[in-house]
Amino acid sequence: MIEKKKPTNHLRARLHEIIFEADTAGGRLFDVALIWSILLSVLAVMLDSVAGIRAQYGSFLYAAEWFFTILFTIEYLLRLSCIGRPAKYATSFFGVIDLLAILPTYLSLLLPGSQYLLVIRILRVLRIFRVLKLAQYLHEANLLIRALRASGRKVAVFFSVVVTLVVVFGSVMYLIEGEEHGFTSIPRSIYWAIVTLTTVGYGDISPQSAVGQAVASLIMMLGFAIIAVPTGIVASEINHVRSQVVSTQVCPQCSSEGHEPGARFCKDCGSTMAH
């Protein structure tokens, strides 16, 4: 005899489909509504930072802040309730972002008094983290995140090479120019090398000798080539990721994404995928 599924399990599956899936009518509607809520809440935080607007519409912005905070709190709790492993989602990147989007408003209630105004102001600024929630609803943002993860090791190796170069060039310029030309220490010379290699060029320190200027010219020319390297690495990974066909289906247990269309099991935890 076939056992019928419990209504709670059906409701949980339906919530998971609406909240985490983007290829259903309910999921698309939920995503669009949430995107607008995020944008409006961030706009309210930005307007609240303008003294003139805050003086005139402060009470309205305060009410709007609590409205969006409660809305995102309900959304956060619903996400945890329809995932088989709530702790897995809570400690994930987007889970932490979801928490940061609502936590500052509640924490500000626990820190009353004029001596804590600076802390409260910092907590209010943290609400801008809500804008990061947009990334999980935009296909191109997901594609970019996957490409950055794939190219992380290559970029790390490249970054270590750049760090080695600026240390070497900074030390050389310290020996060439010396303290009389503003290169008072190796760390300060390394700072100059970073500014020069990245083609920023603040101009607060500059070589005066002919040898120093020749080395600076070499670093400047090398800077143009170095800037192009990480761009090429990430662009290559983007093309590779774009060629891979993935669905918007999210694992109902660990909330993992990026599965192949028609996948029956989660690629991370091995749980059965809902279809």
C-alpha positions as CSV (number, residue, x, y, z in Angstrom):
1,M,0.0,0.0,0.0
2,I,1.4,3.3,-1.1
3,E,1.8,5.8,1.7
4,K,0.5,9.3,0.9
5,K,2.8,12.2,1.4
6,K,2.1,14.4,4.4
7,P,0.6,17.8,3.7
8,T,3.5,19.5,5.5
9,N,6.0,17.8,3.1
10,H,4.0,18.9,0.1
11,L,3.9,22.5,1.5
12,R,7.6,22.4,2.2
13,A,8.3,21.2,-1.4
14,R,6.0,23.9,-2.8
15,L,7.8,26.6,-0.8
16,H,11.2,25.3,-1.9
17,E,10.0,25.5,-5.5
18,I,8.8,29.0,-5.2
19,I,11.7,30.4,-3.2
20,F,14.6,28.6,-4.7
21,E,13.6,27.7,-8.3
22,A,13.6,30.3,-11.0
23,D,12.2,28.3,-13.9
24,T,8.6,28.1,-12.6
25,A,5.9,30.8,-12.7
26,G,5.7,31.1,-9.0
27,G,9.5,31.2,-8.7
28,R,9.9,34.0,-11.3
29,L,7.1,36.0,-9.6
30,F,8.8,35.6,-6.2
31,D,12.2,36.6,-7.6
32,V,10.8,39.7,-9.3
33,A,9.0,40.8,-6.1
34,L,12.1,40.2,-4.0
35,I,14.3,42.1,-6.4
36,W,12.1,45.2,-6.2
37,S,11.9,44.9,-2.4
38,I,15.7,44.8,-2.2
39,L,16.1,47.8,-4.5
40,L,13.5,49.8,-2.6
41,S,15.0,48.9,0.8
42,V,18.5,50.0,-0.3
43,L,17.0,53.2,-1.7
44,A,15.4,53.9,1.6
45,V,18.7,53.4,3.4
46,M,20.5,55.8,1.0
47,L,17.8,58.4,1.3
48,D,17.9,58.1,5.1
49,S,21.6,59.1,5.0
50,V,20.7,62.6,3.5
51,A,20.1,65.0,6.3
52,G,17.4,67.1,4.5
53,I,15.4,64.1,3.4
54,R,15.7,62.4,6.8
55,A,14.5,65.6,8.6
56,Q,11.4,65.7,6.4
57,Y,10.6,62.1,5.8
58,G,12.4,60.4,8.7
59,S,9.3,58.7,10.2
60,F,8.3,57.3,6.8
61,L,11.8,56.0,6.1
62,Y,11.9,54.5,9.6
63,A,8.6,52.7,9.0
64,A,9.8,51.5,5.6
65,E,13.0,50.2,7.2
66,W,11.1,48.1,9.6
67,F,8.7,46.9,6.9
68,F,11.5,45.6,4.7
69,T,13.3,44.2,7.8
70,I,10.3,42.1,8.8
71,L,9.7,41.1,5.1
72,F,13.3,39.9,4.7
73,T,13.1,38.2,8.1
74,I,10.1,36.2,7.0
75,E,11.9,35.3,3.8
76,Y,15.0,34.2,5.7
77,L,13.0,32.0,8.0
78,L,11.0,30.5,5.1
79,R,14.3,29.7,3.3
80,L,15.6,27.9,6.4
81,S,12.3,26.0,6.9
82,C,12.1,24.5,3.4
83,I,15.8,23.3,3.3
84,G,16.6,19.9,4.6
85,R,19.8,21.2,6.1
86,P,19.1,24.7,7.4
87,A,22.6,25.1,8.9
88,K,24.1,24.4,5.5
89,Y,22.2,27.4,4.0
90,A,22.7,29.6,7.0
91,T,26.5,29.3,6.7
92,S,26.6,29.7,2.9
93,F,27.5,32.9,1.3
94,F,24.0,34.0,0.5
95,G,22.8,32.7,3.9
96,V,25.2,35.1,5.6
97,I,24.2,37.9,3.3
98,D,20.5,37.3,4.1
99,L,21.4,37.5,7.8
100,L,23.4,40.7,7.4
101,A,20.5,42.2,5.6
102,I,18.2,42.0,8.7
103,L,20.5,41.8,11.7
104,P,21.6,45.5,12.0
105,T,18.1,46.7,12.4
106,Y,17.5,44.4,15.3
107,L,20.9,45.1,16.9
108,S,20.2,48.8,16.8
109,L,17.4,48.2,19.3
110,L,19.8,46.6,21.8
111,L,22.2,49.6,21.7
112,P,20.2,52.6,22.9
113,G,21.8,55.8,24.2
114,S,23.8,58.6,22.7
115,Q,27.1,57.0,23.5
116,Y,26.3,54.2,21.0
117,L,25.1,56.5,18.1
118,L,28.3,55.8,16.1
119,V,27.9,52.0,16.4
120,I,24.2,52.3,15.4
121,R,25.3,54.3,12.3
122,I,27.7,51.6,11.3
123,L,25.0,49.0,11.7
124,R,22.7,51.1,9.5
125,V,25.3,51.2,6.8
126,L,25.6,47.4,6.9
127,R,22.0,47.2,5.6
128,I,23.5,48.0,2.2
129,F,24.5,44.3,2.2
130,R,20.9,43.7,1.0
131,V,22.1,44.8,-2.5
132,L,24.3,41.7,-2.6
133,K,21.2,39.5,-2.4
134,L,20.5,40.6,-6.0
135,A,23.4,38.4,-7.2
136,Q,21.5,35.2,-6.6
137,Y,18.6,36.2,-8.8
138,L,20.6,37.4,-11.8
139,H,21.8,34.7,-14.2
140,E,24.8,36.7,-15.4
141,A,25.9,37.3,-11.8
142,N,25.8,33.6,-11.1
143,L,27.8,33.0,-14.2
144,L,30.4,35.5,-13.1
145,I,30.6,34.1,-9.6
146,R,31.2,30.6,-10.9
147,A,33.9,31.9,-13.3
148,L,35.6,33.7,-10.4
149,R,35.6,30.6,-8.3
150,A,37.0,28.5,-11.2
151,S,39.8,31.0,-11.8
152,G,40.6,31.6,-8.1
153,R,43.7,29.4,-8.1
154,K,45.2,31.0,-11.2
155,V,44.5,34.5,-10.0
156,A,46.1,33.6,-6.6
157,V,49.3,32.5,-8.4
158,F,49.3,35.6,-10.5
159,F,48.8,37.8,-7.4
160,S,51.7,36.1,-5.7
161,V,53.9,36.9,-8.7
162,V,52.7,40.6,-8.5
163,V,53.5,40.8,-4.8
164,T,57.0,39.4,-5.5
165,L,57.5,42.0,-8.2
166,V,56.5,45.0,-6.1
167,V,58.7,43.8,-3.3
168,V,61.7,43.5,-5.7
169,F,61.0,46.8,-7.5
170,G,60.4,48.6,-4.2
171,S,63.7,47.4,-2.7
172,V,65.6,48.3,-5.9
173,M,64.1,51.8,-5.9
174,Y,65.0,52.2,-2.2
175,L,68.6,51.5,-3.1
176,I,68.6,53.7,-6.2
177,E,66.8,56.8,-4.9
178,G,67.3,56.7,-1.1
179,E,65.8,58.8,1.6
180,E,66.7,62.2,0.0
181,H,64.2,61.6,-2.8
182,G,61.3,60.4,-0.6
183,F,62.0,56.7,-0.6
184,T,62.5,56.7,3.2
185,S,62.0,52.9,3.7
186,I,61.4,49.7,1.8
187,P,57.7,49.6,2.7
188,R,57.2,53.1,1.4
189,S,59.1,52.2,-1.7
190,I,56.9,49.1,-2.1
191,Y,53.9,51.4,-1.8
192,W,55.4,53.5,-4.7
193,A,55.9,50.3,-6.8
194,I,52.3,49.3,-6.2
195,V,51.0,52.7,-7.3
196,T,53.2,52.7,-10.3
197,L,52.6,49.1,-11.4
198,T,48.9,49.6,-11.2
199,T,49.2,52.8,-13.3
200,V,47.5,54.8,-10.6
201,G,50.3,57.3,-10.2
202,Y,49.5,59.5,-7.3
203,G,52.7,61.5,-7.7
204,D,53.4,61.9,-4.0
205,I,56.7,60.1,-4.5
206,S,58.7,60.2,-7.8
207,P,62.2,59.1,-8.8
208,Q,64.7,61.9,-9.5
209,S,67.7,60.1,-10.8
210,A,68.1,58.9,-14.4
211,V,68.4,55.3,-13.3
212,G,65.4,55.5,-11.1
213,Q,63.3,57.1,-13.9
214,A,64.4,54.3,-16.3
215,V,63.3,51.6,-13.7
216,A,60.0,53.5,-13.2
217,S,59.4,53.5,-17.0
218,L,59.9,49.8,-17.1
219,I,57.5,49.3,-14.2
220,M,54.9,51.4,-15.9
221,M,55.1,49.5,-19.2
222,L,55.0,46.2,-17.3
223,G,51.9,47.5,-15.5
224,F,49.9,47.6,-18.7
225,A,50.7,43.9,-19.4
226,I,50.0,42.8,-15.8
227,I,46.5,44.4,-15.8
228,A,45.5,42.4,-18.8
229,V,46.4,39.0,-17.3
230,P,43.7,38.6,-14.7
231,T,41.1,39.9,-17.2
232,G,42.2,37.2,-19.6
233,I,42.0,34.5,-17.0
234,V,38.5,35.4,-15.9
235,A,37.3,35.9,-19.5
236,S,38.5,32.4,-20.4
237,E,36.7,30.9,-17.4
238,I,33.5,32.8,-18.3
239,N,33.5,31.3,-21.8
240,H,34.1,27.9,-20.3
241,V,31.3,28.3,-17.8
242,R,28.9,29.8,-20.4
243,S,29.4,26.7,-22.5
244,Q,28.3,24.5,-19.7
245,V,24.5,24.0,-19.6
246,V,23.1,24.1,-16.1
247,S,19.6,24.5,-14.7
248,T,18.3,26.8,-12.0
249,Q,17.3,23.8,-9.8
250,V,18.5,24.0,-6.2
251,C,19.1,21.0,-3.9
252,P,16.2,20.8,-1.4
253,Q,18.7,19.6,1.3
254,C,21.9,21.7,1.0
255,S,20.7,24.5,-1.3
256,S,23.5,23.8,-3.8
257,E,23.1,25.2,-7.3
258,G,24.6,24.6,-10.7
259,H,23.2,21.2,-11.5
260,E,22.9,19.8,-15.0
261,P,19.4,19.7,-16.5
262,G,17.6,16.5,-15.4
263,A,20.0,15.7,-12.6
264,R,18.5,13.2,-10.2
265,F,21.0,13.7,-7.4
266,C,22.8,16.7,-5.9
267,K,26.4,17.0,-7.0
268,D,27.5,18.1,-3.5
269,C,25.5,16.1,-0.9
270,G,24.1,13.3,-3.1
271,S,20.5,13.9,-2.0
272,T,17.6,13.2,-4.4
273,M,16.6,16.2,-6.5
274,A,13.0,17.2,-6.7
275,H,11.5,17.4,-10.2
